[in-house]
């Protein structure tokens, strides 16, 4: 005969097993019913910019996979914080997705209280890669890295480099390049890459790191020249453009990746359903063409390696941010 203590343990264990079974059945039921209403992709950028257009291409193609309406909700502002906090306040049921870029992981490194932690979300799919390239003005007498460094040293104190948000990929790449070149650059802040490209054409700045799309209108005319790309592999958008790594500058690397996120508390069965749907879309040639039209490359990142890549990328930026003592202004 069981003692009272043993009987209590048996009863507690039984209730725990029953509880887990109920939770498991509930999760399975949620997954079967998902999506039960409209799915929203929250985008931290204004309508019409390349990242927004990509989100709309995704929404259009994921809709039949999920069997429910999928819309894009633009919430620009605060370096992505407005959109991220909005997604964080939504229910963790898979009906609200977040378009996250490299800024999503760098903001908490730059601010003491951004209002979210990266662990509040889980990456479910690699959507695309914005390959940041180093461009120079057409009047700069340099077409490769060695000649550009020589030009920079000969004109020390006279070189203006366009940058965007403090601590963003563009500024950190500029700082990395300046460090290996051994030259100080004067940073000129711009609100967007289109403004930065226009400033290069007029000669207000001589250099910038930017995605391909902003420079594309001026490349053929020679008003802007491409020098190198800061990714591990060459970009399909400019396949003849060498990487910094190829030319012996492995530390000048950085790219603007895009990933789809859900709340971390989302039931795993629902997360799995979203992953499967998006995995089909990103293999679609029509989606890849939409990527290239927006100035981005496909991101052939195996899903099982996605979070590890993002974590390592974040650690690399964290080291730079601490070394450069950067904070959002």
C-alpha positions, 0 to 999 in steps of 0.5 A: 500500500502506498504511503500518503506521501507516495500517493501525493507524488503519484497524484501530482505526477498524474496531474502534470502529465494530464496538464501537458497532454491538455496543452499539447492538444490545445497547441495542435488545435490552434495549429489546425485552426491557424490562421483563423483571421487576417495575418499582418506583416508589420514593416518598420519602413514607409510604403514604397521603399525596397524593403516595403515592396519586398514585404508586399511581394512576400504577402502576395505569395504567402497568402495562398499558402496560408489560406487567409488574407495577408496585409502589410502594415507600415509603421516607420519611425524610431529606427524600427522601434515603433514597428517592433513594439507594435508587433510585441504588443500583439498576441503571440498567435502567429497572426502578427509577423514582423519584418526584421532587418539588421537594425532589429538586432543592433538597436538594443546594442545602441540604446539602454531601453529600446522597449524590446529584447531580441529574445522577444522574437524568433526568426522564422525565415531568411527573406533577402540580403542587401549587399552594401557596396562602397561607392565613390563619386564620378570625380574621384580618381580611383576605381579600386581599393588601393587607388582609393586608399592612396587618394584618401591619404593624399586628401586627408581631412577633405573626404566626406563620407555619407552615413545614415543612422548612428550605429547602423550598418552603413556607419559601421562599415564606413568606420571599419574601412577608415580604420583599415585605410588609416584615414579619418573621414568626415561623416555627413548624416543623411535621412536615407540612401537616396539623399546620400546618392544625390549628395554624391552626384553633386559632390557634397560627399565623395564616398558612401556605403549603400545598397545597390538600388540607391546608386543604380540610376547613376552607375551607367553614366559614371556619376557614381562608381562602385569600388567593392562589396562588403559581403562574403560573396559577390553580389548577383546585382554586380557580379564583376564587383570584387569583395573586400575579402577578396582584396585582402580586407576581411574586416570590412564586411557587413550586409543588410539582411532581412528576416521574418519574425514571430513572437517568441511565445507563439505555439511551435506548431504555428511557427512550423506552419509559417516556416513551411509556407515562407520556405516555399515562397522564398524558393519561388523564382518570381519572388527572387526576381522581386528581390533583385528588382528591389536591389537585393540578393536572395539569401540562401541561408539554411533555416537551421543556421539562421538564428546562429548567423544572426547571433554571430552578426550581432556579436560582431556589431556589438564589438564595433559599437563598444570599440567606437563608443557609439550611441543613438543620438 
